[in-house]
Amino acid sequence: MLRIRAIASAVPERTDFHGVQAAERNFGYGHLLFPSAASALPRGKGRLDEAESLRLMPGSPAALPVAEAKLSHADLALQAVAALREQIAAEELAAVSHIVVASASLNQRINESVAGRVQHALGLDDALPFAVGQSGTAGAYNALPLVDALVRLGGRVLLVATDKWLYPFFRAWGDLVAYGDGAAAMLLDGGEGGWGEIESHAVHYGEAIANPWALAPDRLASQLLPQALAAARAALDKARIRPSDIDCMLPAGFGPAFTARVADELGIAPERRMARAGSHLSNADPLLALMELRASLRPGQQATALLWDAALCGVSGAVVARISAAA
């Protein structure tokens, strides 16, 4: 069982975003603008045409955390790690044996190792760094089997989840989901105390959604739904817990209509569904959701929560976690 020692975050200020693609361009992405890089681009081309904009534009401006141009997603990761250092005794961080970084977006500085920067910033010369990618925004969930195995071998693991979205990649799919920038860091081991524990985790590897930007958001939701349900049900089964025994469901930052569909299919009552802030914070989202849950608890209170996410690449993940209020 994974014990959560602490979680800290770095989330930029929210700003109104009314569009589909990320606005900020970066010189480090210049190679993506050449015809030879068409296979690496969303849709294989640059600007949206009018029909695509009408199909994918959110119904109203989304207030998204958007990092300023001078910050890369490695910088966001280091900010989250710095915040974690303020919560954790130096000797606890010094005992970290492995660093696992999960992200979906390319780093703004393409020649930079995010896991290596975290390792260097903490002075953890003997810690082994890992990078988990190719998981869409479900990377933190996809990292947990690795983290679990390392902890079972006696390790103490620092999990860092970080993303920043740059043009030409998409931030929004209508009212289904809009992705913001942010990072979070979580320290895990097999000891006692701390914030609580991850009672179970599950990852479902489905088929990647072909050409998702060609789908209307409601059609995309219909393809994401079975993925989310598969992961959530697997996590509940592993924890040997019924949906009715969950104190709260912490969905990823999808729109309320999709969140309600998942909860209805799982049989989780409306009063047990925790509202989120209105955007999906990419790979950092589940760690930030656990922080929100802890902040909502009264002194002495505990809560068992179900978290889930589904990514366009076909990966979905879920966690059942038991969290205690701050002392």
Phi, psi and omega in degrees: 000138183269124178264126178273115180278319181189159175223141175220160187223164170220104183236122180296167175297148178279144177220152180295130178232120180233095182177197180237309183266152174300145187269327187285128174263156180219138182301326180296344178262007185303328181296339181283348183270356177277147180305328182293344181261014185305324183291342181268354184265149168302126179068356180074013179206178187270264191294147174285144172272175186297321180295319178296317180299316179297324183284327190252349183292133174300154182292336179210162180302137176263137175272102186248143169289119181234118183288146178291160190301329185284350182260129171268173177285342170293320177298318177299318178300317180293326176296318179295319179295320178298320177294324178294324180299333180285340180267333192249138176298147184303322182292332177290316178292326180296338181272004178296128182259336183216145175241126180239121180249128178244133177204158177250320183279155172289145179290147182300325175257101194289346180262017189248136174271114180293315179298322179294322178295319178297315179301315181293318182298326181270353182067030183264071186298332184263356178283147181262119182270143175232152172235128180248116179228195180056029181237011186058214181275007176262019185298323179296322176294318182292337178281338187297323175301321176295313179301316181300314180297319180294320179293322178297335177273007177098009183278163169239124193242135171259114178260122180241126179241128187208142177206146170218130186261128180237150176301137017259018184282156188274139170260332192224144169235083180055221178268005179288311184198144173224130188261130176253172179269153176166168179215156175210153180230135182228131178259128184229145173205191181252020184273207181244169176077203180080203185280332185153205185214153171269110185281330176200158175213150182214145174233134178245127180254100179258191178283137174297143180281115182289128175050058184297331181288352175270353183264144170293150183306324181291325176290322177296319178300320180296330178278329178284332186304307181297331177294312180299317181295320181299315180292316182298315180294323178295318179295319178296318180296318180296324179280352183055050182227143179272153178304327181290344179269355178285130177287325178202148173258128179249090182285159168297170190281052174277168176295159185298329181294315180291319178301318180295323179298315179296314181296319179298316180295326180280343181081033178264123186298149181305323182289350179258011180258117183274126179289142177254178190282353173107011173207160181264123184261040168056220185295335179283350190304312182294326178292320178292326177297320178294324176296318178298319179298313182298321180294336182274349185276145175281155178308132180086352183274148172235155179215140174259124188236148171252126175245147177208161176203158176220131184249156183295338182282358179100355178269133173227156183214160178207156181218141165251120184231145175248120188241139178254148177295157176297144181293000000 
